[in-house]
Every structure is written in structure tokens, then in C-alpha cells.
Amino acid sequence: MSVGIRELKNKLSYYLERVKGGESLAVTEHGRTIAYILPSEKAPQYESLVRMVREDLATWKGGKPQGSTQPVKMKGKPASKIVLEERR
């Protein structure tokens, strides 16, 4: 689900209830995603993906994530499984 900044500000409690219910929220500005709000139980999965991008092990520019040219050994769920879970 996505929401503009003004709408989020005006109905913050409503959207936070939806996030508490398990939905992820994309915050947009002029139609462009600038942030995500997600349930706290999903945060560790996203932290792993963000860390990979910061360490240049993967790249992401808002579309489909691109892998590294070097093999990476990581613990936890594969990124492909996390993406599939988010699509449900």
C-alpha cells in the first residue's frame, strides 16, 4: 500500500493501525517512493537487505534488486524468499 505525505500526516493513526495489522506502507512524495513503514517483526529481514546495499554486495534503485558480481555467504532467509513473502 502507498500513501502520500499529506494523507499520511492527516490520517497517521489510521495508517499505523494498518501497519500494526501486518501491512507495509510506502510513503510517496509527488508520486515517488521516499520511505517505507513496516511492521517491526519484518524489520530484521529488511535490515539484512539494507546492509547488503550499504556494503556494495547488492544494488537497489527502487526497482528489482540486482545481485553482486561476487558470491556472498549470508545467514538467514534468501532475498528472493523475502520478496515472495512480501508479495502475498
Beta strands, then each sheet from edge to edge (+ up, - down):
strand 1: 2-4
strand 2: 25-29
strand 3: 32-37
strand 4: 58-59
strand 5: 66-67
sheet 1: 1+ 2+ 3-
sheet 2: 4+ 5-
end
